Amino acid sequence: MSRNEADLRSSSTTSAPPRPPQAREEQLPLFDAAALGAVQHEDTQWRRDVLGPVLTKKPFWKKDYTTVSGMEINPLATPLHVADQDFHEIAYPGQFPYTRGIHPTGYRGRLWTMRQFAGFGTARQTNERFKYLLSQGQTGLSTAFHLPTLYGYDSDHEYSAGEVGKCGVAVDTLADMEVLFDGINLEDVTVSMTINSTAPIALAMYLAVAQKQGADWKKISGTLQNDILKEYIAQKEYIYPPRPSMRLITDTFRFCTENVPKYNTISISGYHIREAGSTALQELAFTLRDGIEYVDYGIRAGLDVDEFAPRLSFFFNSHNDLFEEVAKFRAARRIWAKVMRDRFGAKDPRSLMLRFHTQTAGASLTAQQPYNNIVRVTVQALAAILGGTQSLHTNSLDETLALPTEQAARIALRTQQILAHESGVINTVDPFGGSYFMEELTNKMEQGCFDYFDKIDQFGGMIEAIEAGFPQREIWDASYQFQRSVDSGDKVVVGVNAFQMQTEDPYEILYIDESVTEQQIASLNKIRAERDQQKVQDALQALRNAAADPNANTMPLLIDAVKAYATVGEISDAFRDVFGTYQEPALF
């Protein structure tokens, strides 16, 4: 457990109020002194006479009453635990600091986007899956690319052996992107692309496809993940050193601000930080501090904060502990609003609003008794909805075994649809607002997050903290502590360390055979043979020149290169020639 987590392990005392913003309205406390005095007497009596005898009886039926992240939970919250709570910290939905949501009427005004992650095999196979999901009521697309594309290699590179189309769709050239979105109107459907080091290349291809369709770039909406900092922290799919990578990101900020104004240029991701083993608090703090770093770099690049901040979005994990996750989402909005106003002086309300996509926790799914994963995903999806997500991906029950089958993907989508249309949870905005317990937990999340900000600022920023190994070590420690709690049985994982079965029911998984590699390489070779080679070389050299010029924007040159059918590997190599590659230092 990290020191920051240990600081939060207090269940019976009043939580510290969140640090105040620089300027606030006149306070409106929720409770008066007389009421608090009466509750204090009753709370003391309850803890002594009711809770006390229970705590002396051992062993308990349950060993551990902490959250998934190891945070101690107050067994009974009362007004004492939010004694200093100011109504303006909760406020109304759609009003600063957006604790209760960014939309005034919640899901009554607009339902979240149902966006199932999809991508496997060839572009044609994934195009068919996209169309199937849309026919089943999905309202947005989310694209998974295979590892060679994510690392900047073509499908015929030696490093791509055995990986073509296995963990996502194979995309080598613009021709693949054209097939991927064949028959899908990019003005009508929002598309998310989960890609980071090579994100500008994917964006350039996407815009080129839209242009070929006759789509107006100013009408296109969607999201590019484009979050390189979490790669250095957690997922490790980096290519170039941090600072030139940040330059590519600010290039996309500038280009899209001017040319694709409705497009979300980055999805700052806590998802992979959590999947690497972080606590909920670490996911919150490191993700938002990454966001601060991107804003810093955008301003350093000469952009006005209110020009690009409204198009920043976030991507969070939703894990098994329902209350902890809801508190995390509520705190995230409040923290971001305060940071953008007080640290960066943002004036546009859209710059203050934290908009986020959520994916249920892949790391929580088990290969044992995989049908149990449907229940886990439902709880996690409910937490995301109660937390006010704008977009949601529900994992399929078989994702711990392989890429999802069509049936499993449909069940995951139906989970969202049942929650939306049958559960009643969308009928009121932020039903937890004013809950003693939820407000206390939200306050704890906020305070712990600001504590982490202070530590990271002492390093000089997030990049400097990453180079020193600070967030990496925090996550390693948290992951180790969680695994110890599972191994000891303190944390129960149904079907894994409790309620096991002697034999598992068979489950048929999706298998991507090696014929995909043959098809993809044949298609790649055909494109290479038919394209204008001189045009490709000229475009790549122009791209190198732009990369070497700190005052140039690489995006227009990237679009020229992909239109010439330069490959992902060739374009990545052009950047490697200028920027070099990153080797993570040994950290212990």
Secondary structure, DSSP 8 states (H G I E B T S, - for coil): --HHHHHT--SSS--------SS-----BSS-HHHHHHHHHHHHHHIIIIIHHHHHS-S-SSS--S-TT-----SS--GGGGTT-BHHHH--TTSTT-TT-SSTTGGGT---EE--EE--SSHHHHHHHHHHHHHTT--SEEEEB-HHHHHT--TTSGGGTTTTTTSSB---SHHHHHHHTTT--TTTS-EEEE-STTHHHHHHHHHHHHHHHT--GGG--EEE----HHIIIII----S-HHHHHHHHHHHHHHHHHH-TTEE-EEEE-HHHHHTT--HHHHHHHHHHHHHHHHHHHHHTT--HHHHGGGEEEEEEE-S-HHHHHHHHHHHHHHHHHHHHHTT---SHHHH---EEEEE-GGG--SSSTTHHHHHHHHHHHHHHHTT-SEEE---TTTTTSS--HHHHHHHHHHHHHHHHTS-TTSSS-TTTT-HHHHHHHHHHHHHHHHHHHHHHHHTSHHHHHHHTHHHHHHHHHHHHHHHHHHHTSS--BTTTBS--SS----------THHHHHHHHHHHHHHHHS-HHHHHHHHHHHHHHHH-TTS-HHHHHHHHHHTT--HHHHHHHHHHHH---------
